[in-house]
């Protein structure tokens, strides 16, 4: 299912169901007198649910680590969608990963029912729902029959008040890892480390990468740059303009003179192919489109050894920060102070603070710019190029005026975020 369909399903079916469920759960809770004790001896099984967002899963690892320290004997279950399973398993923090396929409504319903049967069998003691606005995730948490259900509340999520046993205010002015840690505080944890977990790659992933490099006669130990010009359908407006990426790669190809790898999923290959065709002959010779050629784990192995990664705000950004490599990240619809790793010295953040409608994520279902993401267009390719040269310790040789021309062309487009409820009379 497309994201738009998921949002409609959640708003127009999930929310009414959640309010109806309130009328049953609240009185039953009063009658049943369930024991909500969360002491170490009374907690055998813990479930953590984050259905969407690889970056959010990584940012939740400090919370999971804190829970494991408090409940060392408990069984830990992670609930997510199928595409996130390789990432969850590579973190080596969970005993089991239960997945839901969300590609069609039929799969979603079938897998949810199957998941509920498993959760009933496990008798979950603590259930942490990391989705902030979703009514369907709240219904899933409630129907799991967990003794304690932790989640977030805002004015827009009033339906959770009678369904969760513990609610924490979601303050989007705070770093997301710190927000997740408030859920750990709700069960008595007071000390924790905010550093995200490092991904543990399998020998097979590294072997697959070596084979791929050898097949293209590329040196295994050669330095290279990884560029992610994509953003998931959670919000395509997070993409820096493709013309900017073309200008950046063209500019880097001369002084760098080593491989540049473009990464993404199979669904993103066509978009990146179009970008590749616009590169200069010199840049094309050094640039490789790996979209769809690797598994997620092999892509992570490629990122792990990069000399530099340039990326939009995406799950791959958080994977790069997990490995501790230098990263240039590009932000617009999301405020980097909320999701980015702000304290690392080799994490270089580009964000235009003066764009009126930025940030828009977590404030509206659909961006007010309707795709004309001026916040991303306001990040100059010249500035990114000069920062990349500094990180790579190479002398900038590109024509900076050409980079400025690309920037000026994008800036000249009309920009309008006004929603007109009534058409003007002619």
LUMTI-503184 format. One record per residue (C-alpha): x, y, z; residue in one letter. Coordinates in pm, 1 decimal. Layout:
N
+----------+----------+----------+----+
!        X !        Y !        Z ! aa !
+----------+----------+----------+----+
!        X !        Y !        Z !  A !
...
+----------+----------+----------+----+
***
This chain:
426
+----------+----------+----------+----+
!        X !        Y !        Z ! aa !
+----------+----------+----------+----+
!      0.0 !      0.0 !      0.0 !  X !
!    111.0 !    355.4 !    -65.5 !  X !
!    167.8 !    584.5 !    230.4 !  X !
!   -133.3 !    799.2 !    139.3 !  X !
!   -357.9 !    491.7 !    157.1 !  X !
!   -211.7 !    395.2 !    495.7 !  X !
!   -281.3 !    742.8 !    633.6 !  X !
!   -641.8 !    737.1 !    506.7 !  X !
!   -692.0 !    389.5 !    654.4 !  X !
!   -550.5 !    500.7 !    988.2 !  X !
!   -748.3 !    826.2 !   1008.2 !  X !
!  -1088.4 !    711.8 !    884.4 !  X !
!  -1097.8 !    351.9 !   1008.6 !  X !
!   -830.9 !    327.7 !   1277.8 !  X !
!   -933.8 !    633.1 !   1481.2 !  X !
!  -1307.9 !    549.9 !   1503.1 !  X !
!  -1219.0 !    190.0 !   1597.0 !  X !
!   -982.6 !    314.0 !   1868.0 !  X !
!  -1251.4 !    536.8 !   2019.6 !  X !
!  -1501.3 !    246.7 !   2010.6 !  X !
!  -1244.0 !     19.1 !   2171.7 !  X !
!  -1210.4 !    271.9 !   2452.3 !  X !
!  -1570.6 !    205.6 !   2548.5 !  X !
!  -1486.2 !   -160.6 !   2606.3 !  X !
!  -1129.4 !   -153.6 !   2739.3 !  X !
!  -1168.0 !    112.3 !   3008.3 !  X !
!  -1458.2 !    -51.6 !   3197.9 !  X !
!  -1308.7 !   -400.5 !   3152.5 !  X !
!   -982.2 !   -276.4 !   3300.9 !  X !
!  -1169.4 !   -152.2 !   3607.4 !  X !
!  -1353.2 !   -482.2 !   3649.4 !  X !
!  -1059.3 !   -717.5 !   3581.9 !  X !
!   -823.7 !   -539.9 !   3825.7 !  X !
!   -515.2 !   -641.2 !   3625.0 !  X !
!   -181.1 !   -641.5 !   3805.7 !  X !
!     33.4 !   -373.3 !   3637.6 !  X !
!    343.6 !   -443.5 !   3844.5 !  X !
!    655.5 !   -381.1 !   3632.6 !  X !
!    914.6 !   -503.5 !   3882.2 !  X !
!   1195.6 !   -722.9 !   3748.9 !  X !
!   1057.5 !  -1048.8 !   3889.3 !  X !
!    715.4 !   -992.5 !   3729.4 !  X !
!    832.4 !   -913.6 !   3375.3 !  X !
!    903.8 !  -1213.6 !   3152.5 !  X !
!    824.8 !  -1081.8 !   2802.2 !  X !
!    872.6 !   -734.7 !   2651.4 !  X !
!    752.3 !   -621.9 !   2308.2 !  X !
!    874.7 !   -311.2 !   2125.2 !  X !
!    680.4 !   -200.3 !   1816.6 !  X !
!    805.1 !     37.9 !   1545.7 !  X !
!    635.1 !    -37.3 !   1217.7 !  X !
!    780.8 !    235.0 !    994.0 !  X !
!   1116.7 !    409.2 !    971.3 !  X !
!   1459.7 !    245.4 !    982.4 !  X !
!   1606.5 !    557.5 !   1137.2 !  X !
!   1355.5 !    549.0 !   1421.2 !  X !
!   1443.3 !    185.5 !   1491.3 !  X !
!   1811.1 !    275.2 !   1526.3 !  X !
!   1729.0 !    578.1 !   1741.5 !  X !
!   1528.1 !    350.1 !   1971.9 !  X !
!   1827.9 !    127.7 !   2050.6 !  X !
!   1934.8 !    327.1 !   2361.0 !  X !
!   1587.5 !    264.7 !   2505.6 !  X !
!   1604.2 !   -107.3 !   2424.5 !  X !
!   1950.7 !   -131.8 !   2579.0 !  X !
!   1824.6 !     34.9 !   2897.9 !  X !
!   1532.3 !   -208.6 !   2915.2 !  X !
!   1762.8 !   -508.0 !   2869.4 !  X !
!   1980.0 !   -387.6 !   3156.5 !  X !
!   1678.2 !   -359.6 !   3385.7 !  X !
!   1515.8 !   -684.6 !   3271.0 !  X !
!   1812.0 !   -912.4 !   3181.8 !  X !
!   1608.1 !  -1234.4 !   3192.5 !  X !
!   1312.0 !  -1111.9 !   2987.6 !  X !
!   1239.1 !  -1224.2 !   2632.0 !  X !
!   1253.7 !   -926.9 !   2392.4 !  X !
!   1031.5 !   -916.3 !   2084.0 !  X !
!   1046.0 !   -649.1 !   1812.7 !  X !
!    741.4 !   -582.1 !   1594.6 !  X !
!    792.2 !   -411.1 !   1258.3 !  X !
!    719.6 !   -436.9 !    886.8 !  X !
!    897.2 !   -700.0 !    679.7 !  X !
!   1142.8 !   -464.5 !    503.9 !  X !
!   1291.6 !   -360.6 !    840.3 !  X !
!   1364.3 !   -716.6 !    953.7 !  X !
!   1729.6 !   -729.6 !    828.9 !  X !
!   1809.2 !   -411.2 !   1020.0 !  X !
!   1649.0 !   -532.8 !   1344.2 !  X !
!   1834.7 !   -864.2 !   1323.1 !  X !
!   2167.6 !   -689.1 !   1255.7 !  X !
!   2136.6 !   -495.7 !   1583.7 !  X !
!   2161.2 !   -815.3 !   1788.1 !  X !
!   1936.7 !   -676.9 !   2063.5 !  X !
!   1619.9 !   -882.1 !   2017.0 !  X !
!   1534.3 !  -1244.5 !   2081.9 !  X !
!   1271.3 !  -1246.6 !   1807.4 !  X !
!   1149.6 !  -1017.9 !   1529.6 !  X !
!    781.2 !  -1045.8 !   1433.3 !  X !
!    692.0 !   -887.9 !   1099.6 !  X !
!    386.4 !   -754.6 !    922.3 !  X !
!    364.1 !   -725.9 !    544.6 !  X !
!    204.9 !   -392.5 !    457.5 !  X !
!    223.9 !   -409.9 !     78.4 !  X !
!   -149.5 !   -489.2 !     47.9 !  X !
!   -449.8 !   -460.5 !    278.3 !  X !
!   -497.2 !   -839.1 !    264.3 !  X !
!   -142.1 !   -906.6 !    382.4 !  X !
!   -178.5 !   -641.9 !    652.4 !  X !
!   -493.5 !   -800.7 !    795.6 !  X !
!   -363.2 !  -1158.6 !    769.7 !  X !
!    -28.9 !  -1082.6 !    931.6 !  X !
!   -186.0 !   -871.2 !   1206.0 !  X !
!   -415.2 !  -1156.8 !   1303.5 !  X !
!   -124.6 !  -1403.4 !   1297.7 !  X !
!     81.7 !  -1162.2 !   1507.8 !  X !
!   -191.7 !  -1126.4 !   1769.8 !  X !
!   -211.8 !  -1503.7 !   1817.3 !  X !
!    164.0 !  -1511.4 !   1883.2 !  X !
!    146.2 !  -1221.8 !   2128.7 !  X !
!   -138.9 !  -1387.7 !   2319.1 !  X !
!     72.0 !  -1702.1 !   2345.9 !  X !
!    371.3 !  -1504.7 !   2475.9 !  X !
!    163.2 !  -1317.7 !   2740.3 !  X !
!    346.8 !   -987.0 !   2699.0 !  X !
!    410.7 !   -796.1 !   3021.8 !  X !
!    541.7 !   -467.4 !   2876.9 !  X !
!    447.1 !   -339.0 !   2530.5 !  X !
!    619.7 !    -24.6 !   2397.1 !  X !
!    443.3 !    135.0 !   2100.1 !  X !
!    691.1 !    376.1 !   1937.4 !  X !
!    449.5 !    497.3 !   1671.3 !  X !
!    348.5 !    851.6 !   1760.3 !  X !
!     27.0 !    919.1 !   1569.2 !  X !
!    -98.9 !    581.6 !   1448.2 !  X !
!   -437.8 !    459.4 !   1567.8 !  X !
!   -383.2 !    115.5 !   1413.4 !  X !
!    -62.5 !     60.0 !   1610.5 !  X !
!   -253.8 !    155.0 !   1926.6 !  X !
!   -525.4 !    -97.8 !   1842.9 !  X !
!   -256.5 !   -362.0 !   1788.5 !  X !
!   -102.0 !   -282.0 !   2128.0 !  X !
!   -443.2 !   -300.8 !   2296.8 !  X !
!   -546.6 !   -628.1 !   2133.5 !  X !
!   -211.7 !   -782.9 !   2231.2 !  X !
!   -361.5 !   -796.6 !   2585.3 !  X !
!    -28.3 !   -684.4 !   2730.8 !  X !
!    -43.4 !   -604.0 !   3102.4 !  X !
!    133.4 !   -269.8 !   3052.7 !  X !
!    108.7 !    -67.5 !   2733.1 !  X !
!    338.6 !    232.7 !   2690.8 !  X !
!    291.4 !    498.5 !   2424.6 !  X !
!    294.0 !    868.4 !   2339.7 !  X !
!     19.8 !   1125.0 !   2362.1 !  X !
!    -55.0 !   1454.2 !   2191.8 !  X !
!   -381.5 !   1639.8 !   2139.1 !  X !
!   -431.4 !   1450.9 !   1811.6 !  X !
!   -401.0 !   1111.7 !   1985.0 !  X !
!   -672.4 !   1147.2 !   2249.3 !  X !
!   -799.5 !    801.7 !   2147.1 !  X !
!   -506.6 !    647.8 !   2339.6 !  X !
!   -607.6 !    774.5 !   2683.3 !  X !
!   -819.5 !    472.9 !   2777.3 !  X !
!   -618.6 !    214.9 !   2580.8 !  X !
!   -262.0 !    264.2 !   2705.4 !  X !
!   -170.6 !    208.9 !   3068.2 !  X !
!    122.3 !    454.8 !   3052.3 !  X !
!    139.4 !    765.3 !   2831.3 !  X !
!    434.2 !   1001.1 !   2779.9 !  X !
!    404.3 !   1346.0 !   2623.7 !  X !
!    569.6 !   1350.9 !   2279.8 !  X !
!    779.9 !   1666.7 !   2264.3 !  X !
!    906.1 !   1700.9 !   1907.1 !  X !
!   1144.4 !   1977.7 !   2014.3 !  X !
!   1358.0 !   1707.2 !   2179.1 !  X !
!   1593.6 !   1452.5 !   2013.1 !  X !
!   1401.4 !   1138.5 !   1923.0 !  X !
!   1633.4 !    905.4 !   2120.4 !  X !
!   1570.9 !   1114.5 !   2431.3 !  X !
!   1195.6 !   1094.8 !   2368.4 !  X !
!   1207.3 !    714.9 !   2341.8 !  X !
!   1405.0 !    700.3 !   2665.5 !  X !
!   1112.8 !    865.5 !   2845.6 !  X !
!    920.3 !    541.4 !   2792.0 !  X !
!   1199.8 !    358.2 !   2973.2 !  X !
!   1171.4 !    611.3 !   3254.4 !  X !
!    802.0 !    524.1 !   3280.3 !  X !
!    896.7 !    179.7 !   3409.7 !  X !
!   1151.1 !    305.5 !   3660.9 !  X !
!   1475.1 !    331.8 !   3461.2 !  X !
!   1673.6 !    641.3 !   3559.6 !  X !
!   2017.3 !    599.2 !   3402.0 !  X !
!   2083.7 !    536.2 !   3035.1 !  X !
!   2327.5 !    600.1 !   2750.7 !  X !
!   2198.9 !    788.1 !   2444.2 !  X !
!   2446.0 !    650.0 !   2186.9 !  X !
!   2276.4 !    433.8 !   1923.4 !  X !
!   2383.8 !     71.9 !   1879.4 !  X !
!   2640.5 !    -23.0 !   1615.4 !  X !
!   2508.6 !   -252.2 !   1344.3 !  X !
!   2665.6 !   -599.9 !   1341.8 !  X !
!   2719.1 !   -724.4 !    986.5 !  X !
!   2740.8 !  -1089.9 !    891.0 !  X !
!   3049.6 !  -1231.2 !    711.9 !  X !
!   2817.0 !  -1314.6 !    420.4 !  X !
!   2727.5 !   -947.6 !    366.1 !  X !
!   3093.5 !   -849.5 !    344.5 !  X !
!   3165.0 !  -1146.2 !    116.9 !  X !
!   2879.5 !  -1047.2 !   -118.2 !  X !
!   3020.0 !   -694.8 !   -136.2 !  X !
!   3370.5 !   -823.9 !   -216.0 !  X !
!   3233.4 !  -1043.7 !   -495.3 !  X !
!   3039.9 !   -752.0 !   -643.2 !  X !
!   3346.1 !   -525.2 !   -638.3 !  X !
!   3568.8 !   -792.6 !   -792.5 !  X !
!   3308.7 !   -853.1 !  -1064.5 !  X !
!   3348.6 !   -490.5 !  -1169.7 !  X !
!   3728.2 !   -495.9 !  -1134.7 !  X !
!   3719.3 !   -253.2 !   -844.8 !  X !
!   3978.3 !   -268.1 !   -572.3 !  X !
!   3840.7 !   -400.4 !   -246.5 !  X !
!   4038.2 !   -159.7 !    -28.5 !  X !
!   4000.9 !    148.4 !   -248.1 !  X !
!   3850.3 !    464.9 !    -98.8 !  X !
!   3505.4 !    555.8 !   -226.7 !  X !
!   3210.2 !    788.5 !   -167.3 !  X !
!   2854.0 !    668.7 !   -108.6 !  X !
!   2569.0 !    898.0 !   -213.3 !  X !
!   2202.9 !    838.6 !   -134.5 !  X !
!   1986.3 !   1063.7 !   -355.9 !  X !
!   1666.8 !    891.1 !   -242.0 !  X !
!   1409.3 !    919.3 !     34.1 !  X !
!   1143.8 !    660.0 !    113.8 !  X !
!    777.7 !    717.8 !     29.3 !  X !
!    726.8 !    821.3 !    391.4 !  X !
!    809.9 !   1167.0 !    253.7 !  X !
!    959.2 !   1214.1 !    -93.6 !  X !
!    993.5 !   1587.0 !    -23.5 !  X !
!   1305.7 !   1497.8 !    176.7 !  X !
!   1493.1 !   1452.4 !   -152.2 !  X !
!   1751.8 !   1712.1 !   -248.9 !  X !
!   1687.7 !   1804.5 !   -616.8 !  X !
!   1835.6 !   1551.6 !   -859.2 !  X !
!   1994.8 !   1840.2 !  -1053.2 !  X !
!   2188.7 !   1928.3 !   -737.4 !  X !
!   2315.0 !   1571.9 !   -703.4 !  X !
!   2417.8 !   1576.0 !  -1071.0 !  X !
!   2612.5 !   1898.7 !  -1017.0 !  X !
!   2773.6 !   1763.0 !   -700.6 !  X !
!   2883.0 !   1433.4 !   -858.4 !  X !
!   3015.3 !   1609.1 !  -1169.3 !  X !
!   3212.3 !   1847.4 !   -949.0 !  X !
!   3352.3 !   1570.7 !   -727.1 !  X !
!   3451.7 !   1334.2 !  -1008.1 !  X !
!   3754.2 !   1538.7 !  -1119.8 !  X !
!   3944.3 !   1593.6 !   -792.5 !  X !
!   3827.5 !   1263.3 !   -638.1 !  X !
!   3900.0 !   1030.2 !   -932.8 !  X !
!   3780.4 !    723.0 !   -740.6 !  X !
!   3449.2 !    531.2 !   -727.1 !  X !
!   3121.4 !    695.2 !   -628.3 !  X !
!   2837.4 !    457.1 !   -540.1 !  X !
!   2471.2 !    557.9 !   -554.8 !  X !
!   2255.9 !    350.6 !   -319.1 !  X !
!   1884.9 !    278.7 !   -288.8 !  X !
!   1616.0 !     15.9 !   -335.6 !  X !
!   1504.5 !   -156.0 !   -656.7 !  X !
!   1200.2 !     75.4 !   -669.5 !  X !
!   1438.7 !    372.9 !   -672.7 !  X !
!   1659.9 !    243.4 !   -953.8 !  X !
!   1468.3 !    416.4 !  -1233.1 !  X !
!   1494.2 !    754.5 !  -1056.1 !  X !
!   1869.4 !    709.2 !  -1010.1 !  X !
!   1914.0 !    585.8 !  -1369.7 !  X !
!   1763.9 !    914.5 !  -1488.4 !  X !
!   2008.6 !   1099.7 !  -1265.2 !  X !
!   2300.6 !    894.4 !  -1401.5 !  X !
!   2217.0 !    986.5 !  -1762.4 !  X !
!   2261.8 !   1355.3 !  -1680.4 !  X !
!   2617.6 !   1310.0 !  -1548.8 !  X !
!   2922.1 !   1416.5 !  -1746.5 !  X !
!   3112.3 !   1135.1 !  -1926.8 !  X !
!   3391.9 !   1157.2 !  -1669.6 !  X !
!   3146.8 !   1130.3 !  -1379.3 !  X !
!   2956.3 !    843.2 !  -1542.9 !  X !
!   3277.5 !    642.4 !  -1573.2 !  X !
!   3339.5 !    666.7 !  -1197.8 !  X !
!   2980.1 !    637.5 !  -1071.9 !  X !
!   2788.8 !    313.7 !  -1008.7 !  X !
!   2413.8 !    277.7 !   -959.8 !  X !
!   2375.7 !     -1.1 !   -701.1 !  X !
!   2001.0 !     49.2 !   -643.6 !  X !
!   1834.5 !   -291.9 !   -624.0 !  X !
!   2161.4 !   -481.9 !   -671.3 !  X !
!   2225.2 !   -537.9 !   -301.0 !  X !
!   2032.0 !   -666.6 !     -6.6 !  X !
!   1991.8 !   -416.1 !    275.6 !  X !
!   2272.2 !   -587.7 !    467.2 !  X !
!   2513.1 !   -569.1 !    171.4 !  X !
!   2424.7 !   -202.0 !    126.2 !  X !
!   2512.6 !   -153.4 !    492.1 !  X !
!   2847.2 !   -327.0 !    430.0 !  X !
!   2913.7 !    -79.8 !    147.3 !  X !
!   2829.0 !    216.2 !    371.7 !  X !
!   3044.5 !     82.8 !    656.3 !  X !
!   3368.8 !    130.7 !    460.4 !  X !
!   3286.0 !    459.8 !    284.5 !  X !
!   3527.6 !    749.8 !    313.3 !  X !
!   3224.4 !    981.3 !    306.9 !  X !
!   2848.7 !    950.0 !    269.0 !  X !
!   2626.0 !   1225.8 !    130.5 !  X !
!   2259.0 !   1161.2 !    196.2 !  X !
!   1912.9 !   1299.3 !    235.7 !  X !
!   1737.4 !   1248.9 !    568.4 !  X !
!   1667.8 !    874.5 !    544.3 !  X !
!   1717.6 !    540.9 !    713.9 !  X !
!   2055.5 !    505.5 !    541.1 !  X !
!   2172.1 !    825.1 !    713.5 !  X !
!   2114.7 !    665.4 !   1052.9 !  X !
!   2290.6 !    347.3 !    937.2 !  X !
!   2594.8 !    557.3 !    843.1 !  X !
!   2596.6 !    726.9 !   1184.7 !  X !
!   2578.0 !    383.9 !   1348.0 !  X !
!   2907.7 !    296.1 !   1175.8 !  X !
!   3063.8 !    629.4 !   1272.8 !  X !
!   3175.2 !    727.8 !    921.0 !  X !
!   3182.3 !   1094.5 !    808.7 !  X !
!   2837.4 !   1198.7 !    684.3 !  X !
!   2703.7 !   1504.7 !    504.7 !  X !
!   2328.1 !   1504.0 !    562.2 !  X !
!   2066.9 !   1723.7 !    394.0 !  X !
!   1756.0 !   1827.0 !    588.0 !  X !
!   1438.6 !   2022.6 !    516.7 !  X !
!   1095.4 !   1879.9 !    605.1 !  X !
!   1241.1 !   1736.3 !    928.0 !  X !
!   1424.5 !   1944.7 !   1186.3 !  X !
!   1769.0 !   1783.5 !   1231.3 !  X !
!   1770.0 !   1868.0 !   1601.9 !  X !
!   1486.9 !   1614.2 !   1633.6 !  X !
!   1638.2 !   1323.5 !   1435.4 !  X !
!   2003.4 !   1393.3 !   1350.3 !  X !
!   2312.6 !   1301.7 !   1548.1 !  X !
!   2398.4 !   1659.9 !   1646.9 !  X !
!   2694.1 !   1591.8 !   1875.8 !  X !
!   2928.3 !   1406.0 !   1639.2 !  X !
!   3210.2 !   1617.4 !   1493.3 !  X !
!   3216.0 !   1425.5 !   1162.4 !  X !
!   2840.1 !   1465.1 !   1107.0 !  X !
!   2793.9 !   1770.1 !    882.0 !  X !
!   2435.8 !   1893.4 !    871.5 !  X !
!   2287.0 !   2121.4 !    606.2 !  X !
!   1951.5 !   2274.5 !    697.1 !  X !
!   1783.9 !   2597.9 !    584.8 !  X !
!   1626.2 !   2746.6 !    895.4 !  X !
!   1470.4 !   3045.2 !    718.5 !  X !
!   1210.6 !   2853.7 !    513.1 !  X !
!    868.7 !   2937.7 !    658.4 !  X !
!    703.1 !   2595.7 !    623.1 !  X !
!    999.8 !   2392.5 !    751.4 !  X !
!    978.4 !   2167.7 !    943.1 !  X !
!    642.8 !   2022.0 !    836.8 !  X !
!    684.7 !   1656.5 !    938.0 !  X !
!    484.5 !   1561.8 !   1250.8 !  X !
!    275.5 !   1874.8 !   1199.8 !  X !
!     76.4 !   1783.6 !    889.4 !  X !
!     -4.5 !   1459.4 !    707.0 !  X !
!     94.4 !   1602.5 !    368.9 !  X !
!    357.4 !   1875.4 !    307.2 !  X !
!    208.4 !   2219.8 !    238.5 !  X !
!    454.9 !   2274.9 !    -48.8 !  X !
!    286.6 !   1995.1 !   -247.6 !  X !
!    621.9 !   1866.4 !   -371.3 !  X !
!    796.2 !   2197.7 !   -439.5 !  X !
!   1034.6 !   2141.6 !   -148.5 !  X !
!   1195.0 !   2483.0 !   -126.2 !  X !
!   1356.2 !   2381.1 !    204.7 !  X !
!   1573.1 !   2126.3 !     21.4 !  X !
!   1624.0 !   2351.8 !   -279.8 !  X !
!   1764.9 !   2615.2 !    -43.4 !  X !
!   2069.2 !   2397.6 !     30.0 !  X !
!   2338.5 !   2510.4 !   -213.6 !  X !
!   2527.8 !   2239.0 !   -407.0 !  X !
!   2834.9 !   2463.5 !   -396.5 !  X !
!   2833.5 !   2461.9 !    -15.4 !  X !
!   2793.3 !   2083.7 !     -3.8 !  X !
!   3072.9 !   2039.0 !   -260.2 !  X !
!   3316.2 !   2257.4 !    -65.9 !  X !
!   3237.3 !   2071.9 !    257.4 !  X !
!   3288.1 !   1735.1 !     83.8 !  X !
!   3626.8 !   1847.3 !    -49.3 !  X !
!   3729.0 !   1953.8 !    299.9 !  X !
!   3623.8 !   1620.6 !    452.9 !  X !
!   3798.2 !   1423.2 !    176.7 !  X !
!   4104.8 !   1649.3 !    198.4 !  X !
!   4107.9 !   1723.4 !   -174.3 !  X !
!   4143.0 !   2056.3 !   -353.6 !  X !
!   3821.0 !   2188.6 !   -511.5 !  X !
!   3870.6 !   2206.2 !   -888.5 !  X !
!   3512.6 !   2244.5 !  -1009.5 !  X !
!   3362.4 !   2549.1 !  -1174.2 !  X !
!   3181.6 !   2703.2 !   -877.0 !  X !
!   2982.3 !   2933.0 !  -1106.7 !  X !
!   2825.3 !   2626.9 !  -1272.8 !  X !
!   2719.6 !   2497.1 !   -930.8 !  X !
!   2567.3 !   2837.2 !   -853.2 !  X !
!   2376.8 !   2837.9 !  -1184.1 !  X !
!   2206.4 !   2509.1 !  -1095.4 !  X !
!   2110.3 !   2652.6 !   -758.5 !  X !
!   1977.0 !   2978.9 !   -906.2 !  X !
!   1764.5 !   2792.6 !  -1161.4 !  X !
!   1584.8 !   2592.0 !   -890.6 !  X !
!   1536.7 !   2902.6 !   -674.9 !  X !
!   1356.7 !   3083.6 !   -957.9 !  X !
!   1052.1 !   2852.0 !   -943.5 !  X !
!    726.4 !   2984.7 !   -799.1 !  X !
!    658.3 !   2880.8 !   -441.5 !  X !
!    314.5 !   2876.4 !   -281.7 !  X !
!    192.9 !   2705.9 !     36.3 !  X !
!   -149.0 !   2874.0 !     45.9 !  X !
!   -443.3 !   2635.1 !     38.5 !  X !
!   -723.6 !   2811.5 !   -149.1 !  X !
!  -1059.1 !   2686.0 !    -25.3 !  X !
!  -1248.9 !   2900.0 !   -279.0 !  X !
!  -1147.3 !   2976.1 !   -634.6 !  X !
!  -1110.6 !   3337.0 !   -740.6 !  X !
!  -1385.7 !   3475.2 !   -961.0 !  X !
!  -1277.1 !   3567.9 !  -1309.0 !  X !
+----------+----------+----------+----+
***
